[in-house]
Amino acid sequence: MHANVDPVETAKFDAHAGRWWDATGPLRTLHEINPVRLAWVAWHVRLAGARVVDVGCGGGVLSEALARAGAEVTGIDLAPDALAAAREHAAESGAAIDYREISAADLAAESAGRYAVVTCMELLEHVPDPAALVQACADLVAPGGWVFFSTLSRTPKAWAQAVLAAEYALRLLPRGTHDYARFLRPAELGGLCRAAGLDVVDVSGLDYNPLTRGASLRRAADVNYLLAARK
């Protein structure tokens, strides 16, 4: 396996494998933001018939949504228990997804330029070397293809909302989910994209209201945000 993995971070996701698909469980915000993420991706690119790799797929929430939209989906992750949950749910739902325990870099070494779309959601803030992950995503996508990221900006507001409020005050996420020092500002992620040969097309904020439990796009990208890039 490629070295760009933090076993502590991987263990966090494996710990929730049994409740990954529990829409009222510890990962419920993932289910509540997923329709917005999918719609945002679909606004940029036609998913029907597209070959897609979901990097850091976890239990497969986005992967299955992409498959339902008509994409040919490969989901990859290095958390074996989360992948087991993804495979089990896909078998139950009838989703045809190829799940593999492999890093983005190792898959890129096998299948460079094979995919029309690469999604990498809520993963950059959990790896030791985000630049290497961005490069691997760029290597996976074909010329003219799209890479979609989502992550957290390193701002005081993001710390207050995504760490202090979400993990401790409101308990929307398990404590210790995020390390503020690993957050990336949009300009920083944009720089990593350009260095990897990707052109940044769109940066949109992602808002989550814990009272209504609803998500929506917003102009400000100072907490959660989505970034679309093209090769």
C-alpha positions as a Markdown table, in Angstrom:
| # | Residue | x | y | z |
|---|---|---|---|---|
| 1 | Met | 0.0 | 0.0 | 0.0 |
| 2 | His | 1.1 | 3.6 | -0.6 |
| 3 | Ala | 2.4 | 5.5 | 2.3 |
| 4 | Asn | 0.0 | 8.3 | 2.2 |
| 5 | Val | -2.4 | 6.9 | 4.8 |
| 6 | Asp | -2.7 | 7.6 | 8.5 |
| 7 | Pro | -3.7 | 4.5 | 10.4 |
| 8 | Val | -5.3 | 6.5 | 13.2 |
| 9 | Glu | -7.6 | 8.2 | 10.6 |
| 10 | Thr | -8.4 | 5.0 | 8.9 |
| 11 | Ala | -9.4 | 3.4 | 12.3 |
| 12 | Lys | -11.8 | 6.3 | 12.9 |
| 13 | Phe | -13.8 | 5.3 | 9.8 |
| 14 | Asp | -13.6 | 1.6 | 10.4 |
| 15 | Ala | -15.0 | 2.2 | 13.9 |
| 16 | His | -18.3 | 3.4 | 12.4 |
| 17 | Ala | -18.6 | 0.6 | 9.8 |
| 18 | Gly | -21.5 | -1.0 | 11.5 |
| 19 | Arg | -23.6 | 2.1 | 11.4 |
| 20 | Trp | -22.4 | 3.7 | 8.1 |
| 21 | Trp | -25.8 | 3.4 | 6.6 |
| 22 | Asp | -27.8 | 4.4 | 9.7 |
| 23 | Ala | -29.2 | 7.7 | 8.6 |
| 24 | Thr | -29.9 | 8.7 | 12.2 |
| 25 | Gly | -26.5 | 7.5 | 13.5 |
| 26 | Pro | -23.1 | 9.1 | 14.1 |
| 27 | Leu | -22.6 | 9.7 | 10.3 |
| 28 | Arg | -26.1 | 11.2 | 9.7 |
| 29 | Thr | -24.7 | 14.5 | 8.4 |
| 30 | Leu | -23.0 | 12.5 | 5.7 |
| 31 | His | -26.4 | 11.3 | 4.5 |
| 32 | Glu | -27.9 | 14.7 | 4.8 |
| 33 | Ile | -25.3 | 16.5 | 2.7 |
| 34 | Asn | -25.0 | 13.8 | 0.1 |
| 35 | Pro | -27.9 | 14.9 | -2.2 |
| 36 | Val | -26.3 | 18.3 | -2.4 |
| 37 | Arg | -22.9 | 16.9 | -3.2 |
| 38 | Leu | -24.4 | 14.7 | -5.9 |
| 39 | Ala | -26.4 | 17.4 | -7.5 |
| 40 | Trp | -23.4 | 19.7 | -7.6 |
| 41 | Val | -21.3 | 17.0 | -9.4 |
| 42 | Ala | -24.1 | 16.3 | -11.8 |
| 43 | Trp | -24.5 | 20.0 | -12.6 |
| 44 | His | -20.9 | 20.0 | -13.9 |
| 45 | Val | -20.8 | 16.7 | -15.7 |
| 46 | Arg | -23.2 | 14.1 | -17.2 |
| 47 | Leu | -23.0 | 11.1 | -15.0 |
| 48 | Ala | -25.0 | 8.6 | -17.0 |
| 49 | Gly | -22.5 | 6.2 | -18.6 |
| 50 | Ala | -19.5 | 8.0 | -17.1 |
| 51 | Arg | -16.6 | 6.0 | -15.7 |
| 52 | Val | -16.2 | 7.3 | -12.1 |
| 53 | Val | -13.8 | 6.5 | -9.3 |
| 54 | Asp | -14.8 | 7.5 | -5.8 |
| 55 | Val | -11.6 | 8.0 | -3.8 |
| 56 | Gly | -12.0 | 7.5 | -0.1 |
| 57 | Cys | -15.5 | 6.0 | -0.6 |
| 58 | Gly | -15.9 | 4.8 | 3.0 |
| 59 | Gly | -19.1 | 2.9 | 3.3 |
| 60 | Gly | -20.3 | 3.9 | -0.1 |
| 61 | Val | -22.9 | 6.6 | 0.4 |
| 62 | Leu | -21.7 | 8.7 | -2.5 |
| 63 | Ser | -20.7 | 5.7 | -4.6 |
| 64 | Glu | -24.2 | 4.3 | -4.5 |
| 65 | Ala | -25.7 | 7.7 | -5.4 |
| 66 | Leu | -23.3 | 8.0 | -8.3 |
| 67 | Ala | -24.3 | 4.5 | -9.5 |
| 68 | Arg | -28.0 | 5.4 | -9.2 |
| 69 | Ala | -27.3 | 8.4 | -11.5 |
| 70 | Gly | -26.1 | 6.0 | -14.1 |
| 71 | Ala | -22.3 | 6.1 | -13.6 |
| 72 | Glu | -20.0 | 3.1 | -13.8 |
| 73 | Val | -18.5 | 3.4 | -10.4 |
| 74 | Thr | -15.3 | 2.1 | -8.7 |
| 75 | Gly | -15.0 | 2.9 | -5.0 |
| 76 | Ile | -11.6 | 2.8 | -3.3 |
| 77 | Asp | -10.6 | 3.1 | 0.3 |
| 78 | Leu | -8.0 | 1.8 | 2.8 |
| 79 | Ala | -10.4 | 1.2 | 5.6 |
| 80 | Pro | -11.3 | -2.5 | 5.3 |
| 81 | Asp | -14.2 | -2.5 | 7.6 |
| 82 | Ala | -15.8 | 0.5 | 5.9 |
| 83 | Leu | -15.3 | -1.2 | 2.6 |
| 84 | Ala | -17.0 | -4.4 | 3.9 |
| 85 | Ala | -20.0 | -2.2 | 4.9 |
| 86 | Ala | -20.0 | -0.7 | 1.4 |
| 87 | Arg | -20.0 | -4.1 | -0.3 |
| 88 | Glu | -22.7 | -5.5 | 2.0 |
| 89 | His | -25.0 | -2.6 | 1.4 |
| 90 | Ala | -24.4 | -2.7 | -2.4 |
| 91 | Ala | -25.3 | -6.4 | -2.4 |
| 92 | Glu | -28.5 | -5.6 | -0.6 |
| 93 | Ser | -29.4 | -2.6 | -2.8 |
| 94 | Gly | -28.4 | -4.2 | -6.0 |
| 95 | Ala | -25.8 | -1.4 | -6.8 |
| 96 | Ala | -23.2 | -2.6 | -9.3 |
| 97 | Ile | -20.0 | -1.0 | -7.8 |
| 98 | Asp | -16.5 | -2.3 | -7.9 |
| 99 | Tyr | -15.1 | -1.7 | -4.4 |
| 100 | Arg | -11.3 | -2.1 | -4.0 |
| 101 | Glu | -9.0 | -1.7 | -1.0 |
| 102 | Ile | -6.3 | 0.3 | -2.8 |
| 103 | Ser | -4.9 | 3.8 | -2.6 |
| 104 | Ala | -5.4 | 6.4 | -5.2 |
| 105 | Ala | -1.7 | 6.4 | -6.1 |
| 106 | Asp | -1.6 | 2.7 | -6.5 |
| 107 | Leu | -4.7 | 2.7 | -8.6 |
| 108 | Ala | -3.3 | 5.5 | -10.7 |
| 109 | Ala | -0.2 | 3.4 | -11.3 |
| 110 | Glu | -2.5 | 0.7 | -12.7 |
| 111 | Ser | -5.0 | 2.8 | -14.5 |
| 112 | Ala | -3.7 | 6.3 | -15.3 |
| 113 | Gly | -6.2 | 8.4 | -17.2 |
| 114 | Arg | -8.9 | 5.7 | -17.1 |
| 115 | Tyr | -11.7 | 7.7 | -15.5 |
| 116 | Ala | -13.9 | 10.6 | -16.8 |
| 117 | Val | -14.7 | 11.7 | -13.2 |
| 118 | Val | -12.9 | 11.4 | -9.9 |
| 119 | Thr | -14.6 | 12.3 | -6.7 |
| 120 | Cys | -12.6 | 12.8 | -3.5 |
| 121 | Met | -14.9 | 13.9 | -0.7 |
| 122 | Glu | -14.0 | 14.6 | 2.9 |
| 123 | Leu | -10.6 | 12.9 | 2.5 |
| 124 | Leu | -8.0 | 15.5 | 2.0 |
| 125 | Glu | -8.1 | 16.6 | 5.7 |
| 126 | His | -7.5 | 13.0 | 6.8 |
| 127 | Val | -4.2 | 12.2 | 4.9 |
| 128 | Pro | -0.6 | 13.1 | 5.7 |
| 129 | Asp | 0.2 | 14.4 | 2.2 |
| 130 | Pro | -2.8 | 16.1 | 0.5 |
| 131 | Ala | -0.6 | 17.3 | -2.4 |
| 132 | Ala | 0.2 | 13.6 | -3.2 |
| 133 | Leu | -3.5 | 12.8 | -3.1 |
| 134 | Val | -4.4 | 15.6 | -5.4 |
| 135 | Gln | -1.7 | 14.4 | -7.8 |
| 136 | Ala | -3.0 | 10.9 | -7.7 |
| 137 | Cys | -6.6 | 12.1 | -8.5 |
| 138 | Ala | -5.2 | 14.1 | -11.4 |
| 139 | Asp | -3.3 | 11.0 | -12.7 |
| 140 | Leu | -6.5 | 9.0 | -12.5 |
| 141 | Val | -8.6 | 11.3 | -14.7 |
| 142 | Ala | -8.5 | 11.4 | -18.4 |
| 143 | Pro | -7.7 | 14.7 | -20.3 |
| 144 | Gly | -10.8 | 16.8 | -20.3 |
| 145 | Gly | -12.2 | 14.9 | -17.3 |
| 146 | Trp | -13.3 | 16.3 | -14.0 |
| 147 | Val | -12.0 | 16.0 | -10.4 |
| 148 | Phe | -14.3 | 17.0 | -7.5 |
| 149 | Phe | -13.1 | 17.6 | -4.0 |
| 150 | Ser | -14.8 | 18.6 | -0.8 |
| 151 | Thr | -13.0 | 19.5 | 2.4 |
| 152 | Leu | -12.8 | 22.1 | 5.2 |
| 153 | Ser | -11.2 | 25.6 | 5.1 |
| 154 | Arg | -8.6 | 26.4 | 7.8 |
| 155 | Thr | -10.4 | 29.4 | 9.3 |
| 156 | Pro | -11.5 | 30.2 | 12.9 |
| 157 | Lys | -15.1 | 29.9 | 11.7 |
| 158 | Ala | -14.5 | 26.4 | 10.4 |
| 159 | Trp | -12.9 | 25.4 | 13.7 |
| 160 | Ala | -15.9 | 26.9 | 15.6 |
| 161 | Gln | -18.5 | 25.2 | 13.5 |
| 162 | Ala | -16.9 | 21.9 | 12.3 |
| 163 | Val | -15.0 | 21.0 | 15.5 |
| 164 | Leu | -16.2 | 22.9 | 18.5 |
| 165 | Ala | -19.9 | 22.9 | 17.6 |
| 166 | Ala | -20.3 | 19.8 | 15.5 |
| 167 | Glu | -18.1 | 17.4 | 17.6 |
| 168 | Tyr | -18.5 | 18.8 | 21.1 |
| 169 | Ala | -21.5 | 21.0 | 21.6 |
| 170 | Leu | -24.0 | 19.5 | 19.2 |
| 171 | Arg | -22.4 | 16.1 | 18.8 |
| 172 | Leu | -23.2 | 15.9 | 15.1 |
| 173 | Leu | -19.9 | 14.1 | 14.5 |
| 174 | Pro | -17.9 | 11.8 | 16.7 |
| 175 | Arg | -15.3 | 13.6 | 18.8 |
| 176 | Gly | -11.8 | 13.6 | 17.2 |
| 177 | Thr | -13.2 | 13.4 | 13.6 |
| 178 | His | -11.2 | 16.4 | 12.5 |
| 179 | Asp | -7.8 | 17.9 | 13.0 |
| 180 | Tyr | -8.0 | 21.6 | 12.4 |
| 181 | Ala | -4.3 | 21.8 | 11.4 |
| 182 | Arg | -5.0 | 19.6 | 8.4 |
| 183 | Phe | -7.8 | 21.9 | 6.9 |
| 184 | Leu | -7.0 | 23.5 | 3.6 |
| 185 | Arg | -8.0 | 26.9 | 2.5 |
| 186 | Pro | -9.5 | 27.1 | -1.1 |
| 187 | Ala | -6.5 | 29.0 | -2.3 |
| 188 | Glu | -4.2 | 26.3 | -1.0 |
| 189 | Leu | -6.2 | 23.5 | -2.6 |
| 190 | Gly | -6.3 | 25.5 | -5.8 |
| 191 | Gly | -2.6 | 25.7 | -5.8 |
| 192 | Leu | -2.2 | 22.0 | -5.3 |
| 193 | Cys | -4.6 | 21.4 | -8.2 |
| 194 | Arg | -2.7 | 23.7 | -10.6 |
| 195 | Ala | 0.6 | 22.0 | -9.6 |
| 196 | Ala | -1.0 | 18.7 | -10.6 |
| 197 | Gly | -2.2 | 19.9 | -14.0 |
| 198 | Leu | -5.8 | 20.6 | -13.0 |
| 199 | Asp | -7.7 | 23.9 | -13.8 |
| 200 | Val | -10.0 | 25.1 | -11.0 |
| 201 | Val | -13.4 | 25.7 | -12.5 |
| 202 | Asp | -15.7 | 26.2 | -9.5 |
| 203 | Val | -15.4 | 26.7 | -5.7 |
| 204 | Ser | -18.7 | 26.6 | -3.8 |
| 205 | Gly | -19.4 | 26.7 | -0.1 |
| 206 | Leu | -21.5 | 23.9 | 1.5 |
| 207 | Asp | -23.8 | 25.0 | 4.3 |
| 208 | Tyr | -25.3 | 22.6 | 6.8 |
| 209 | Asn | -28.1 | 23.7 | 9.2 |
| 210 | Pro | -28.2 | 21.4 | 12.3 |
| 211 | Leu | -31.7 | 22.6 | 13.2 |
| 212 | Thr | -33.3 | 21.7 | 10.0 |
| 213 | Arg | -30.7 | 19.1 | 9.2 |
| 214 | Gly | -30.6 | 20.4 | 5.6 |
| 215 | Ala | -27.7 | 21.3 | 3.4 |
| 216 | Ser | -27.3 | 23.8 | 0.6 |
| 217 | Leu | -24.7 | 25.5 | -1.5 |
| 218 | Arg | -23.5 | 28.9 | -0.5 |
| 219 | Arg | -21.2 | 31.5 | -1.9 |
| 220 | Ala | -18.8 | 31.7 | 1.1 |
| 221 | Ala | -16.2 | 28.9 | 1.2 |
| 222 | Asp | -15.0 | 29.6 | 4.7 |
| 223 | Val | -16.1 | 26.4 | 6.4 |
| 224 | Asn | -17.1 | 23.4 | 4.2 |
| 225 | Tyr | -16.5 | 23.8 | 0.5 |
| 226 | Leu | -16.6 | 22.0 | -2.8 |
| 227 | Leu | -14.0 | 22.4 | -5.5 |
| 228 | Ala | -14.4 | 21.3 | -9.2 |
| 229 | Ala | -11.3 | 21.0 | -11.4 |
| 230 | Arg | -10.7 | 19.9 | -14.9 |
| 231 | Lys | -7.7 | 18.3 | -16.5 |
